[in-house]
Amino acid sequence: MISQNYRKLVKPCDAAGVRFMTPEPSAAGAEPGEDRTGQPPDGPRAAAEGWRRAATGDRVRTLDVDDRAVRVAVRDGTGPWPPLLLCNGIGARLELLQPFVDALDPRRTVIRFDPPGIGGSPRPVVPYHMWTLASLLSGILDQLGYQQADVLGISWGGGLAQQFTVRCPDRVRRLVLVATATGALMVPGSPRVLTRMLSPRRHRDPAHAAAIAREIYGGSAGADPSRASELLQATSRSGPSRGYYYQLLAAVGWTSLPLLPRLRLPTLILAGDDDPLTPVVNARIMHRLISSSELHVYHGGHLDLVSEPVRMAAVIEAFLDRPGPATRAPGAPR
């Protein structure tokens, strides 16, 4: 039986205290702060509202969401789909996902962010928890003017994506879970691998990142340690410290396991057959619990979303662009 605490967490977003925007209509049917395509403003208006252009062409801005300053990057697109909201792995800045973003259809709007205490998002005054952090994603969508998004979460971000989808199902069109599991109630990797994850050193020390890449990530990142070090931004002058530990604390005691049967929206689960950190059996468990899910096991490891972005993007976009619900037929094999 699901506990009373879990029942509170699956209430609609408005019941959970998330504030939805109700702006007055503006000229030509556009919302305030948007142009006619629903994108953040450009030119002088963008500068006035604090947006700046990154070298990649993304718009970057620090938003005030639930009294937290959150660094957000938006790649504008002109396609007919809702934006793709990306939730990153533990300790990783939004730049880690750049290879994957570059591999996506340029018409697709993509939203990335740094969690509190990571990258360009200031450290919060007090720690947070996965149960409460879902409102952060709602706040980001609100301020950008989007009612709904496709959501992708990798590793730690996969947990956040699950919690957000359970809490705010109306705000998610399709869900993509990559190299992730169900939190505290999961089949873990080896104790040695998990011990490596207790420290953010790999994000600051290139030599250390290269030395442990094969052991904890597997796949192509493990086969090319220098590439793994580059992807982790380990060569930057500074890396996460207290913000990393806040992310660890956020997952303490959290699990999605009893809630996954409640998910009814199309879900794609991707897992690598060479992922020491998140054994593929976890993906199979999630696939059995989410009736509307499909499972794709790829040959690779934990970081293949960014180390093999073209191959992974093709699978993900085929799922996102597929017309109609991706439900499993009754009696179909799981």
Secondary structure, 3 states (H helix, E strand, C coil): CCCHHHHHHCCCCCCCCCCCCCCCCCHHHCCCCCCCCCCCCCHHHHHHCCCEECCCCCEEEEEEECCEEEEEEEECCCCCCCCEEEECCCCCCHHHHHHHHHHCCCCCCEEEECCCCCCCCCCCCCCCCHHHHHHHHHHHHHHHCCCCEEEEEECHHHHHHHHHHHHCHHHEEEEEEECCCCECCCCCCCHHHHHHCCCCHHHCCHHHHHHHHHHHCCHHHHHCHHHHHHHCCCCCCCCCCHHHHHHHHHCCCCECCCCHHHCCCCEEEEEECCCCCCCCHHHHHHHHHCCCEEEEEECCCCCHHHHCHHHHHHHHHHHHCCCCCCCCCCCCCC
